[in-house]
């Protein structure tokens, strides 16, 4: 399920774990896992408007444990790279 967040510029971002559309949960988890880590997953954030989609590496519990402000900061960091 996508998570919505707004950045400091007011852009709305929709974030979802990469490969969330795969039917097999085990395959989805493995495909989204950052190689060489135990609890880091790729998350794709898509903006409304003209900004570019970003791919983040976040802890597995990002949906519940990461605040909106921290998620917006992660998006900003990824945009600056």
C-alpha positions as CSV (number, residue, x, y, z in Angstrom):
1,X,0.0,0.0,0.0
2,X,1.5,3.4,-1.0
3,X,2.4,5.9,1.7
4,X,1.9,9.6,0.9
5,X,4.2,12.4,2.1
6,X,4.8,16.0,1.3
7,X,8.2,17.6,1.0
8,X,9.2,21.1,2.1
9,X,8.3,22.4,-1.3
10,X,4.8,21.1,-1.1
11,X,5.3,18.3,-3.6
12,X,3.2,15.2,-2.8
13,X,5.1,11.9,-3.0
14,X,3.7,8.4,-3.2
15,X,6.1,5.8,-1.8
16,X,5.9,2.1,-2.1
17,X,8.3,-0.8,-1.5
18,X,9.9,-1.8,-4.9
19,X,8.4,-4.9,-6.5
20,X,5.2,-4.6,-4.4
21,X,3.2,-5.9,-7.4
22,X,4.7,-9.3,-7.3
23,X,2.2,-12.0,-6.2
24,X,4.5,-14.1,-4.0
25,X,5.3,-12.3,-0.8
26,X,8.6,-14.1,-0.3
27,X,9.7,-13.3,-3.9
28,X,8.6,-9.7,-3.4
29,X,10.6,-9.4,-0.2
30,X,13.7,-10.9,-1.7
31,X,13.5,-8.8,-4.9
32,X,13.2,-5.6,-2.9
33,X,16.0,-6.4,-0.5
34,X,19.1,-4.3,-0.8
35,X,21.9,-6.8,-1.7
36,X,24.2,-7.6,1.1
37,X,21.9,-6.3,3.9
38,X,19.5,-8.0,6.3
39,X,16.9,-5.3,6.8
40,X,17.2,-2.7,4.0
41,X,14.8,-2.5,1.2
42,X,14.3,-0.5,-2.0
43,X,11.4,2.0,-1.9
44,X,10.3,3.9,-4.9
45,X,8.8,7.4,-4.4
46,X,6.9,9.0,-7.2
47,X,6.0,12.7,-7.2
48,X,3.0,14.6,-8.5
49,X,4.1,17.2,-11.0
50,X,7.4,17.4,-12.8
51,X,9.9,16.1,-10.2
52,X,11.8,12.9,-10.9
53,X,11.0,9.5,-9.2
54,X,13.6,8.5,-6.6
55,X,14.7,5.1,-5.3
56,X,15.5,4.9,-1.6
57,X,17.2,2.3,0.6
58,X,15.2,2.1,3.8
59,X,14.8,-0.2,6.8
60,X,12.2,-3.0,6.5
61,X,9.9,-1.2,9.0
62,X,9.9,2.1,7.2
63,X,6.2,2.2,6.7
64,X,5.5,2.2,10.5
65,X,8.8,3.5,12.0
66,X,9.8,6.3,9.7
67,X,8.1,9.7,10.4
68,X,6.8,11.7,7.5
69,X,9.5,14.3,8.1
70,X,12.2,11.7,8.0
71,X,10.8,10.1,4.8
72,X,10.7,13.6,3.2
73,X,14.3,14.1,4.2
74,X,15.3,10.8,2.7
75,X,13.6,11.9,-0.6
76,X,15.4,15.2,-0.5
77,X,18.8,13.5,0.0
78,X,18.1,11.1,-2.9
79,X,17.2,14.0,-5.2
80,X,20.5,15.8,-4.4
81,X,22.6,12.8,-5.4
